[in-house]
Amino acid sequence: MMDMLITILSVLSIAIGVVALLIGSLGLIRLPDVFCRIHAVGMIDTAGASFIILGMIIHQGFSLVSVKLLLIGIFLFFTSPIATHAVAQVAHKMGVKPVGRDLVKKSPAKRAGKNTARNKTGKTASAATAKGKS
């Protein structure tokens, strides 16, 4: 009876991990840019690998192998987010722009095409040149 419960729990945990990894892989294929892909894969691969390792630990029972699996899980838990952050940082430094809406709000003057750059006195550049010409 106990062996059946251990087998069911380990298979369920491994199945959850495999499904999580498949969902992350789908996000890797379907999402538009590197930042969205990193977000999808960065969290899901940690969860998927953790569930798979948990299933193997449950199946193995308490032994030296389960301790080694636990150490591997701890290593993956800490290094996977660091690796995804490093990839995102390199992509940002290389000038990769996110696809989608522009999050920087433009001022109404820039939308109208007017030059409203201000000098040290607070006057616009066009007003300062007009004043200097008269």
N, C-alpha and C positions, 0 to 999 in steps of 0.2 A: 504494500500500500504506500509506504513512504518513498520507495523507488519510483513509483508511478507519479507521485506528486512532484518529486525533484525533476523528473524528466519533463513533465508538463510545464513547470515553471521555467526550466532552462530553454525549452523550445519556444515558449511564448516570448521570453526576453530576447532571444536571438531573432525571432521573427519581427519583433518591434524594431530592433536595430536595423535589420535589412530593409524594412519598409521605410524607415527614416532616411537611410542612405539612398534609396531609390527616389524618394521625394526630393532630396537635395540634388541628386543628379539631374532630375527633371528641371529644377530651378537653374542649374548650371547651363542647361541647353536652351531654355526658353527665355531667360531674362536678357534685357537689352545691352547692358554695359557691365564693365568689370566690377564696379562698386556694388551693383545689385547682385551680381553672381557671387561675390565674396560674402555678402550678407547672407544669402541663402545657404551657401555651402559651409560657411564658418561656424554657424551654430548647429546645423544638422549633422555634420560629420562628427562633432564631439558627442552629441547625443546618441547617434547611431553606433559609434564605436564603443561608447560606454555601455549601451544595452547589450551589445554582442559580448563584450568582456564579462559583463555581469552574468549572462547566460552560461558562459563557459565556467565561471567561478562556481555557480550553483551546480552545474553538472559534475564538476570535479570534486566538490566537497572541500573540506579544510585540509590542505596539504601544502607542500612547498610549491607546487604548480600554481595553486590559487594565490599564493603570496606574490609570485612572479607576475601573474596576470593583474593583480591589484596594483603593483608597481608600474606596469605598462599603462594601465588605465589612468593612474595619477599623472604619469608623464604626458600622455596624450591630452589630458584635461588642461594642463598648463601650457603646453607648447602649441596646440592648435590655434587658440586665439592670438597668440603672439605671431605665428606664421601668417595668418590672414591679415593682421594689422600691418605687418611688414610689406605684404603684397599691395595692400591699399595705399600705403605711404609711398611706395615706389611708383605706382600708377599716378598718384597725385603729383609727385615731383616731375614725372615725365610729361605732364600736361594733359593727361586724359581727362576729358570733361564728362560729367554724368549726362546721360540721355534723358530727355524729358523736359519738364517745365523749368523756366528760369526762376530761380529763387531770389535773385537780386532785384529789388524794386528799383525801377528807373524813375527819376524825377520828371515832373510834367514838362519842364523846359527841354530836357533831353529828348523826350518823345516828340516834341514839336520841332526839334532840330535847331533850337536857338543856342547860342553860345552864352552861357551865364557863368563863366568862370569868374570867381571873385578875387580881387587883389587884397593887399594887406589892409586897406582902408574900409573894406566891406562893400565897395562898389563893384558892379559887374564890369567885365573887361570891355564890353561894347560901350558902356557909359563913360568909362575912363578915356577911351580913344576918341569918342565924340567930343568930350570936354577939352581934350588936348588939341583938337583940330580948330576950335573956335578962337 
